[in-house]
Amino acid sequence: MTTVAVLADIHGVLPALEAVLAEPDVQAADRIVLAGDIASGPQPVETLDVLAALGDRAVWVRGNADRELVEMARGQFDKQPPDAVSPWAGEQLRPDQVELLAGLPTTVTIGDVLFCHATPRDDEEMVLVDSPISRWAEVFSGLPDNVRTVVCGHTHMPFARQVDRRLVMNAGSVGMPYGAPGPSWALLTQDGVQLRRAPLDATKAAEQIVSASAYPGRAEWVDEYLLHTYSDTEALEAFRPRVEA
């Protein structure tokens, strides 16, 4: 059985990424799956360079924010930006990094486990831990029977639940965790799945980003996403209107 560490929604937060990569079980993992929304944040270039240095151990999956970064970098994004940092981040990427993100798959299967960003069929579809079985059944309707576990991210809230004989796990978010402080990630071993959080000094991390990032809104960004943690209740209330959208 391959040991897999899952890092989702890093969002260009280098100190949080480094904290997770320093975890002994991440260092020992056979594969490190990057489950989308990798670079859209205050340190996009540095984040991609650190992950590229992982070489063949890294298994990349594209998220909606990665797709949007590519469109922004190429001048093809014609909608309202989802946040203030994304257009800036898209402008920072080197051409090779744009090509890297553009070529990523939206799903990867290892054994009987499928890794995606939001859902297997869509990179920004919203499904929540308390969504009814009927909603999950709709989302998984095209999956082959041999996929027994689905691992995702997108909502930044870690959870694990059963859905009609399948295990569904959300790895949470490395860079912008909701529900509790600290970068969240997941570990898959022959003994099952585990949801983890890495220790992080949020104040120190915020200082590192403010001093190292050139993003003009970096001070406000760290105030909202590093020095403050949205609760799971707040996140669910914000996401629920988008579930059926």
Helices and strands as residue ranges (DSSP letters): E 4-7, H 14-21, H 24-28, E 31-35, H 44-52, G 55-57, E 58-61, H 64-73, H 85-92, H 95-102, E 107-110, E 113-116, H 133-139, E 149-152, E 159-163, E 166-170, E 184-189, E 192-197, H 202-212, H 218-225, H 232-239, G 240-242
